[in-house]
Amino acid sequence: MKLLFVHQNFPGQFLRLAPEMQRLGHDVRALTSSTNRNDSSVPVLRYPFKPEKVEPLHTRLGRTFTQMGDRAVAVARFAKKLRADGYVPDVIYGHSGWGETLFLKEVWPEAKLLVFSEFYYRGLYADSGFDKEFSDPGFDEVMIAQGRAAHMAQSLAHSDLGIAPTEWQASTHPPLLRKHLEVIFDGVDCDRLTPNPEASFTLPNGNVLKRGDEVLTFVNRNLEPYRGYHIFMRALPDILAARPEAQVVIVGEDGVSYGKRPDDGSKWKDIFLNEVKDRLDLSRVHFTGRVPYDHLVDLMHVSRVHAYLTYPFVLSWSMVEALAAAVLVVGSNTAPVAEVIQDGINGRLVDFFDVKGWSDALTDALARPEAYERFRETARAMAREKYDLRTVCLPRQIALLNRLARL
């Protein structure tokens, strides 16, 4: 088939699928923003787009749709040039988050359109207003949050089918749109994540951690409240006081992936580190920034316990990767995490806001690794059964693309 992937930051969620389809002999291309500099073995087409400043006073609730619609127009105009040059894909698979797929059916009506719809903004019962420390929305804020989903609804409504990675993320969509979704996780490479007793991880100060060391890990793209960085940092003083040999490795950059930046222009990383640093032995707290994936795998292989927190929002690959690496994961008892982790079976769950609960659970996990060996074994077995890239997720994704191409 002629298969076109669309993602402003390609490869994104198509990191494994796109080259696999290419390996299988299909004509695979990717359409992405001209500002995207990610490498790919797949031929990449880059559309130009310079977003214009949007005036909130004029656009009001339509601000997000205006921004996403402007990008959609740029993508559609570029696609029309591709069509004029004779390119017509059989299947288009695009992410709905940035509006890119909105008008592609107008350019290629004969193509099948599959959209990756990973989350549907809601005014209530998801991320909006979850953490009262940063957001306690009144009814106006509820309407604004719900209004942000307009482009997602249109994208899914004009597609032939949608994919969501987890049942909970699918459930954020209204019932009519939920019926239009299949649930297929992106997949983690369980073979690559097989526990390695010889693994080591070099800290920024040059010291080397090995398997068996008392290592606590926290991993996210950026260190921010959406992923519970503030709760984790507040739990650390008691953990380090109770475990004098523990080393804490915090992976993530100091920007923002989700939610708002601090009002004063500072960084969330510094705000919450400064809040507790007088009670921390900072020689045992290691901030690595972003690390290459191979190094991240090594870190998982030396981790004794991994803390993962998130608002009711998109689930991170890193949590499932930790489970696949047979690391004990202590996760927040929020819906996306509780779908994967069963407390006392393949990990531990703690109330997102319970700082003392986090300190106690992580301290116990560091102190008694033998007590959690069964959890680790069960976690890895579950990850291989439900989320393995090669045996579960890629085959299901490929089968779906083949099915669409034959329609």
NUFI-335575 format. One record per residue (C-alpha): residue number from 1; y, z, x. Coordinates in pm, whole numbers, plus 50000, padded with zeros to 5 digits. Layout:
<lumbas>
> drenmi | v | w | u
> NUM | Y | Z | X $
...
</lumbas>
This chain:
<lumbas>
> drenmi | v | w | u
> 1 | 50000 | 50000 | 50000 $
> 2 | 50366 | 49975 | 50091 $
> 3 | 50473 | 50339 | 50096 $
> 4 | 50832 | 50458 | 50134 $
> 5 | 50907 | 50824 | 50207 $
> 6 | 51259 | 50947 | 50124 $
> 7 | 51402 | 51265 | 50275 $
> 8 | 51748 | 51326 | 50421 $
> 9 | 51587 | 51528 | 50703 $
> 10 | 51262 | 51331 | 50738 $
> 11 | 50986 | 51415 | 50807 $
> 12 | 51039 | 51752 | 50634 $
> 13 | 50747 | 51816 | 50400 $
> 14 | 50597 | 51478 | 50493 $
> 15 | 50537 | 51577 | 50855 $
> 16 | 50159 | 51533 | 50838 $
> 17 | 50118 | 51304 | 50538 $
> 18 | 50337 | 51013 | 50653 $
> 19 | 50163 | 50955 | 50990 $
> 20 | 49823 | 51005 | 50826 $
> 21 | 49895 | 50729 | 50574 $
> 22 | 50009 | 50513 | 50862 $
> 23 | 49686 | 50589 | 51050 $
> 24 | 49487 | 50482 | 50745 $
> 25 | 49643 | 50137 | 50766 $
> 26 | 49916 | 50149 | 50504 $
> 27 | 50263 | 50000 | 50552 $
> 28 | 50460 | 50324 | 50584 $
> 29 | 50836 | 50355 | 50622 $
> 30 | 51085 | 50637 | 50582 $
> 31 | 51435 | 50634 | 50440 $
> 32 | 51661 | 50909 | 50574 $
> 33 | 52020 | 50997 | 50650 $
> 34 | 52194 | 50834 | 50945 $
> 35 | 52273 | 51186 | 51070 $
> 36 | 51903 | 51277 | 51098 $
> 37 | 51784 | 51267 | 51458 $
> 38 | 51426 | 51391 | 51411 $
> 39 | 51158 | 51197 | 51595 $
> 40 | 50883 | 51019 | 51403 $
> 41 | 50601 | 50774 | 51468 $
> 42 | 50683 | 50619 | 51129 $
> 43 | 50945 | 50339 | 51120 $
> 44 | 51267 | 50497 | 50998 $
> 45 | 51549 | 50335 | 50799 $
> 46 | 51879 | 50527 | 50803 $
> 47 | 52130 | 50509 | 50520 $
> 48 | 52496 | 50586 | 50590 $
> 49 | 52651 | 50868 | 50392 $
> 50 | 52971 | 51059 | 50450 $
> 51 | 53008 | 51321 | 50178 $
> 52 | 53350 | 51346 | 50023 $
> 53 | 53512 | 51681 | 49957 $
> 54 | 53445 | 51795 | 49603 $
> 55 | 53718 | 51977 | 49417 $
> 56 | 53554 | 52267 | 49227 $
> 57 | 53844 | 52294 | 48981 $
> 58 | 53787 | 51937 | 48865 $
> 59 | 53408 | 51918 | 48877 $
> 60 | 53340 | 52276 | 48761 $
> 61 | 52971 | 52303 | 48656 $
> 62 | 52916 | 51942 | 48765 $
> 63 | 52997 | 52013 | 49129 $
> 64 | 52636 | 52010 | 49252 $
> 65 | 52552 | 51699 | 49050 $
> 66 | 52861 | 51525 | 49186 $
> 67 | 52757 | 51600 | 49543 $
> 68 | 52396 | 51494 | 49488 $
> 69 | 52500 | 51194 | 49282 $
> 70 | 52727 | 51070 | 49560 $
> 71 | 52433 | 51078 | 49801 $
> 72 | 52213 | 50908 | 49540 $
> 73 | 52462 | 50622 | 49513 $
> 74 | 52467 | 50575 | 49891 $
> 75 | 52086 | 50568 | 49899 $
> 76 | 52065 | 50323 | 49607 $
> 77 | 52316 | 50084 | 49764 $
> 78 | 52121 | 50089 | 50090 $
> 79 | 51798 | 50033 | 49895 $
> 80 | 51950 | 49727 | 49724 $
> 81 | 52003 | 49574 | 50068 $
> 82 | 51640 | 49640 | 50152 $
> 83 | 51536 | 49471 | 49829 $
> 84 | 51759 | 49172 | 49906 $
> 85 | 51577 | 49142 | 50238 $
> 86 | 51246 | 49126 | 50051 $
> 87 | 51123 | 49485 | 50086 $
> 88 | 50960 | 49623 | 49770 $
> 89 | 50747 | 49939 | 49805 $
> 90 | 50443 | 50004 | 49589 $
> 91 | 50499 | 50382 | 49594 $
> 92 | 50810 | 50585 | 49673 $
> 93 | 50760 | 50952 | 49759 $
> 94 | 51085 | 51146 | 49790 $
> 95 | 51222 | 51497 | 49785 $
> 96 | 51430 | 51571 | 49476 $
> 97 | 51649 | 51837 | 49635 $
> 98 | 51937 | 51620 | 49755 $
> 99 | 51956 | 51357 | 49481 $
> 100 | 51820 | 51075 | 49694 $
> 101 | 51563 | 50955 | 49439 $
> 102 | 51797 | 50950 | 49137 $
> 103 | 51858 | 50575 | 49119 $
> 104 | 51569 | 50427 | 49315 $
> 105 | 51389 | 50322 | 48995 $
> 106 | 51697 | 50113 | 48915 $
> 107 | 51648 | 49927 | 49242 $
> 108 | 51269 | 49907 | 49238 $
> 109 | 51154 | 49942 | 48874 $
> 110 | 50810 | 49810 | 48961 $
> 111 | 50748 | 50084 | 49220 $
> 112 | 50579 | 50411 | 49133 $
> 113 | 50804 | 50709 | 49205 $
> 114 | 50656 | 51042 | 49313 $
> 115 | 50897 | 51330 | 49368 $
> 116 | 50847 | 51649 | 49563 $
> 117 | 51001 | 51907 | 49331 $
> 118 | 50962 | 52234 | 49516 $
> 119 | 51195 | 52454 | 49312 $
> 120 | 51402 | 52439 | 48993 $
> 121 | 51719 | 52644 | 48988 $
> 122 | 51733 | 52903 | 48714 $
> 123 | 52005 | 53132 | 48589 $
> 124 | 51759 | 53419 | 48544 $
> 125 | 51422 | 53542 | 48673 $
> 126 | 51424 | 53376 | 49014 $
> 127 | 51651 | 53403 | 49318 $
> 128 | 51982 | 53422 | 49133 $
> 129 | 52085 | 53786 | 49091 $
> 130 | 51762 | 53916 | 49247 $
> 131 | 51932 | 54109 | 49526 $
> 132 | 52216 | 54310 | 49372 $
> 133 | 52355 | 54392 | 49716 $
> 134 | 52471 | 54033 | 49748 $
> 135 | 52470 | 53890 | 49397 $
> 136 | 52497 | 54061 | 49062 $
> 137 | 52582 | 53768 | 48838 $
> 138 | 52751 | 53791 | 48506 $
> 139 | 52693 | 53525 | 48245 $
> 140 | 52925 | 53274 | 48414 $
> 141 | 52718 | 53295 | 48734 $
> 142 | 52398 | 53252 | 48533 $
> 143 | 52533 | 52929 | 48387 $
> 144 | 52645 | 52806 | 48728 $
> 145 | 52301 | 52871 | 48878 $
> 146 | 52122 | 52696 | 48592 $
> 147 | 52367 | 52408 | 48608 $
> 148 | 52266 | 52338 | 48968 $
> 149 | 51933 | 52202 | 48842 $
> 150 | 52076 | 51897 | 48661 $
> 151 | 51998 | 51648 | 48939 $
> 152 | 51648 | 51793 | 48978 $
> 153 | 51577 | 51749 | 48609 $
> 154 | 51698 | 51388 | 48616 $
> 155 | 51500 | 51312 | 48930 $
> 156 | 51177 | 51444 | 48781 $
> 157 | 51237 | 51291 | 48438 $
> 158 | 51276 | 50942 | 48587 $
> 159 | 50972 | 50972 | 48813 $
> 160 | 50614 | 50875 | 48744 $
> 161 | 50489 | 51213 | 48865 $
> 162 | 50601 | 51520 | 49056 $
> 163 | 50444 | 51758 | 49306 $
> 164 | 50517 | 52128 | 49354 $
> 165 | 50352 | 52319 | 49639 $
> 166 | 50260 | 52640 | 49453 $
> 167 | 50189 | 52744 | 49096 $
> 168 | 50487 | 52979 | 49089 $
> 169 | 50727 | 52714 | 49220 $
> 170 | 50596 | 52476 | 48954 $
> 171 | 50650 | 52747 | 48692 $
> 172 | 51025 | 52760 | 48765 $
> 173 | 51056 | 52422 | 48589 $
> 174 | 51109 | 52406 | 48211 $
> 175 | 50782 | 52354 | 48018 $
> 176 | 50847 | 51985 | 47948 $
> 177 | 50899 | 51913 | 48317 $
> 178 | 50618 | 52146 | 48427 $
> 179 | 50375 | 51916 | 48244 $
> 180 | 50491 | 51637 | 48473 $
> 181 | 50392 | 51824 | 48791 $
> 182 | 50076 | 51854 | 48995 $
> 183 | 50040 | 52152 | 49230 $
> 184 | 49938 | 52057 | 49583 $
> 185 | 50032 | 52270 | 49882 $
> 186 | 50169 | 52097 | 50193 $
> 187 | 49884 | 52230 | 50406 $
> 188 | 49847 | 52425 | 50731 $
> 189 | 49630 | 52324 | 51024 $
> 190 | 49364 | 52594 | 51018 $
> 191 | 49186 | 52443 | 51318 $
> 192 | 49500 | 52459 | 51529 $
> 193 | 49554 | 52817 | 51409 $
> 194 | 49203 | 52939 | 51495 $
> 195 | 49244 | 53284 | 51660 $
> 196 | 49265 | 53255 | 52037 $
> 197 | 49174 | 53571 | 52235 $
> 198 | 49327 | 53418 | 52550 $
> 199 | 49667 | 53352 | 52393 $
> 200 | 49988 | 53490 | 52540 $
> 201 | 50355 | 53475 | 52450 $
> 202 | 50640 | 53502 | 52698 $
> 203 | 50940 | 53699 | 52574 $
> 204 | 51300 | 53598 | 52652 $
> 205 | 51312 | 53875 | 52917 $
> 206 | 51009 | 53727 | 53095 $
> 207 | 50756 | 53989 | 52988 $
> 208 | 50428 | 53854 | 52853 $
> 209 | 50256 | 53969 | 52535 $
> 210 | 49880 | 53933 | 52497 $
> 211 | 49626 | 53976 | 52222 $
> 212 | 49560 | 54345 | 52172 $
> 213 | 49920 | 54444 | 52240 $
> 214 | 50106 | 54626 | 51966 $
> 215 | 50314 | 54335 | 51838 $
> 216 | 50510 | 54313 | 51512 $
> 217 | 50644 | 53969 | 51418 $
> 218 | 50907 | 53839 | 51178 $
> 219 | 50957 | 53463 | 51149 $
> 220 | 51203 | 53253 | 50951 $
> 221 | 51412 | 52943 | 51005 $
> 222 | 51728 | 53154 | 50980 $
> 223 | 51774 | 53532 | 50971 $
> 224 | 51930 | 53594 | 50631 $
> 225 | 51900 | 53805 | 50314 $
> 226 | 51702 | 53541 | 50120 $
> 227 | 51414 | 53609 | 50359 $
> 228 | 51460 | 53986 | 50367 $
> 229 | 51606 | 54014 | 50715 $
> 230 | 51828 | 54305 | 50607 $
> 231 | 51532 | 54501 | 50467 $
> 232 | 51321 | 54439 | 50776 $
> 233 | 51597 | 54551 | 51013 $
> 234 | 51655 | 54870 | 50811 $
> 235 | 51283 | 54951 | 50835 $
> 236 | 51270 | 54906 | 51214 $
> 237 | 51417 | 55238 | 51336 $
> 238 | 51139 | 55447 | 51180 $
> 239 | 50871 | 55201 | 51294 $
> 240 | 50983 | 55205 | 51656 $
> 241 | 51024 | 55582 | 51652 $
> 242 | 50667 | 55624 | 51528 $
> 243 | 50516 | 55359 | 51756 $
> 244 | 50662 | 55394 | 52109 $
> 245 | 50448 | 55107 | 52245 $
> 246 | 50536 | 54856 | 51973 $
> 247 | 50714 | 54532 | 52057 $
> 248 | 50905 | 54348 | 51783 $
> 249 | 50949 | 53970 | 51803 $
> 250 | 51201 | 53815 | 51564 $
> 251 | 51200 | 53435 | 51542 $
> 252 | 51484 | 53251 | 51374 $
> 253 | 51829 | 53110 | 51420 $
> 254 | 52149 | 53284 | 51315 $
> 255 | 52268 | 53034 | 51055 $
> 256 | 52200 | 53011 | 50682 $
> 257 | 51933 | 52804 | 50511 $
> 258 | 51974 | 52953 | 50163 $
> 259 | 52238 | 53148 | 49984 $
> 260 | 52590 | 53217 | 50109 $
> 261 | 52733 | 53289 | 50450 $
> 262 | 52901 | 53625 | 50503 $
> 263 | 53252 | 53630 | 50357 $
> 264 | 53412 | 53740 | 50683 $
> 265 | 53271 | 53448 | 50885 $
> 266 | 53030 | 53663 | 51084 $
> 267 | 52651 | 53615 | 51100 $
> 268 | 52385 | 53793 | 50899 $
> 269 | 52185 | 53844 | 51217 $
> 270 | 52465 | 54046 | 51375 $
> 271 | 52565 | 54231 | 51058 $
> 272 | 52226 | 54395 | 51010 $
> 273 | 52149 | 54439 | 51379 $
> 274 | 52479 | 54623 | 51418 $
> 275 | 52393 | 54839 | 51117 $
> 276 | 52086 | 54988 | 51289 $
> 277 | 52119 | 54919 | 51661 $
> 278 | 52225 | 55275 | 51745 $
> 279 | 51885 | 55390 | 51617 $
> 280 | 51680 | 55120 | 51793 $
> 281 | 51527 | 55089 | 52137 $
> 282 | 51667 | 54740 | 52186 $
> 283 | 51448 | 54683 | 52492 $
> 284 | 51159 | 54649 | 52245 $
> 285 | 51332 | 54420 | 51993 $
> 286 | 51325 | 54056 | 52101 $
> 287 | 51524 | 53779 | 51932 $
> 288 | 51387 | 53440 | 52036 $
> 289 | 51594 | 53200 | 51829 $
> 290 | 51400 | 52890 | 51732 $
> 291 | 51076 | 52833 | 51925 $
> 292 | 50858 | 52521 | 51964 $
> 293 | 50564 | 52511 | 51725 $
> 294 | 50301 | 52555 | 51998 $
> 295 | 50476 | 52873 | 52110 $
> 296 | 50493 | 52993 | 51751 $
> 297 | 50116 | 52951 | 51723 $
> 298 | 50071 | 53152 | 52043 $
> 299 | 50290 | 53423 | 51896 $
> 300 | 50076 | 53437 | 51582 $
> 301 | 49769 | 53475 | 51802 $
> 302 | 49910 | 53785 | 51974 $
> 303 | 50065 | 53939 | 51661 $
> 304 | 49902 | 54253 | 51528 $
> 305 | 50099 | 54251 | 51204 $
> 306 | 50339 | 53999 | 51052 $
> 307 | 50615 | 54095 | 50806 $
> 308 | 50717 | 53837 | 50549 $
> 309 | 50981 | 53892 | 50282 $
> 310 | 51140 | 53649 | 50042 $
> 311 | 51342 | 53645 | 49722 $
> 312 | 51162 | 53473 | 49431 $
> 313 | 51213 | 53135 | 49595 $
> 314 | 51035 | 52870 | 49800 $
> 315 | 50736 | 53003 | 49996 $
> 316 | 50752 | 52956 | 50375 $
> 317 | 50481 | 52771 | 50565 $
> 318 | 50495 | 53046 | 50828 $
> 319 | 50343 | 53305 | 50596 $
> 320 | 50039 | 53089 | 50519 $
> 321 | 50012 | 52997 | 50887 $
> 322 | 49998 | 53366 | 50975 $
> 323 | 49716 | 53418 | 50725 $
> 324 | 49531 | 53116 | 50867 $
> 325 | 49567 | 53267 | 51215 $
> 326 | 49396 | 53585 | 51087 $
> 327 | 49708 | 53796 | 51127 $
> 328 | 49754 | 54092 | 50896 $
> 329 | 50048 | 53996 | 50673 $
> 330 | 50254 | 54261 | 50499 $
> 331 | 50447 | 54069 | 50236 $
> 332 | 50707 | 54138 | 49972 $
> 333 | 50571 | 54190 | 49624 $
> 334 | 50763 | 53893 | 49489 $
> 335 | 50607 | 53618 | 49280 $
> 336 | 50569 | 53343 | 49545 $
> 337 | 50404 | 53587 | 49788 $
> 338 | 50184 | 53761 | 49531 $
> 339 | 50037 | 53422 | 49437 $
> 340 | 49884 | 53402 | 49785 $
> 341 | 49838 | 53763 | 49898 $
> 342 | 49626 | 54008 | 49701 $
> 343 | 49719 | 54360 | 49799 $
> 344 | 49427 | 54534 | 49967 $
> 345 | 49220 | 54213 | 49983 $
> 346 | 49378 | 53963 | 50223 $
> 347 | 49698 | 54150 | 50310 $
> 348 | 49943 | 54413 | 50193 $
> 349 | 50227 | 54391 | 49941 $
> 350 | 50536 | 54612 | 49944 $
> 351 | 50828 | 54618 | 49702 $
> 352 | 51098 | 54395 | 49851 $
> 353 | 51367 | 54667 | 49846 $
> 354 | 51154 | 54966 | 49950 $
> 355 | 51273 | 55024 | 50307 $
> 356 | 51061 | 55337 | 50355 $
> 357 | 50762 | 55155 | 50207 $
> 358 | 50807 | 54883 | 50467 $
> 359 | 50837 | 55132 | 50751 $
> 360 | 50524 | 55316 | 50639 $
> 361 | 50312 | 55004 | 50579 $
> 362 | 50408 | 54834 | 50906 $
> 363 | 50367 | 55155 | 51107 $
> 364 | 50018 | 55210 | 50966 $
> 365 | 49920 | 54849 | 51034 $
> 366 | 50032 | 54882 | 51397 $
> 367 | 49858 | 55218 | 51439 $
> 368 | 49521 | 55132 | 51283 $
> 369 | 49435 | 54764 | 51346 $
> 370 | 49063 | 54829 | 51298 $
> 371 | 49126 | 54946 | 50941 $
> 372 | 49259 | 54600 | 50849 $
> 373 | 49000 | 54378 | 51017 $
> 374 | 48843 | 54285 | 50683 $
> 375 | 49186 | 54184 | 50550 $
> 376 | 49232 | 53946 | 50842 $
> 377 | 48893 | 53785 | 50796 $
> 378 | 48948 | 53741 | 50424 $
> 379 | 49296 | 53598 | 50482 $
> 380 | 49171 | 53330 | 50718 $
> 381 | 48881 | 53238 | 50489 $
> 382 | 49117 | 53208 | 50192 $
> 383 | 49363 | 52995 | 50390 $
> 384 | 49086 | 52756 | 50491 $
> 385 | 48952 | 52735 | 50138 $
> 386 | 49283 | 52677 | 49957 $
> 387 | 49550 | 52565 | 50203 $
> 388 | 49378 | 52382 | 50489 $
> 389 | 49557 | 52062 | 50583 $
> 390 | 49259 | 51846 | 50676 $
> 391 | 48996 | 51946 | 50422 $
> 392 | 49203 | 52034 | 50115 $
> 393 | 49571 | 51939 | 50104 $
> 394 | 49587 | 51602 | 50279 $
> 395 | 49288 | 51463 | 50087 $
> 396 | 49446 | 51568 | 49756 $
> 397 | 49783 | 51418 | 49849 $
> 398 | 49625 | 51092 | 49964 $
> 399 | 49412 | 51067 | 49651 $
> 400 | 49724 | 51111 | 49438 $
> 401 | 49912 | 50836 | 49624 $
> 402 | 49616 | 50601 | 49588 $
> 403 | 49593 | 50678 | 49219 $
> 404 | 49962 | 50605 | 49166 $
> 405 | 49938 | 50278 | 49360 $
> 406 | 49659 | 50158 | 49126 $
> 407 | 49849 | 50235 | 48804 $
</lumbas>
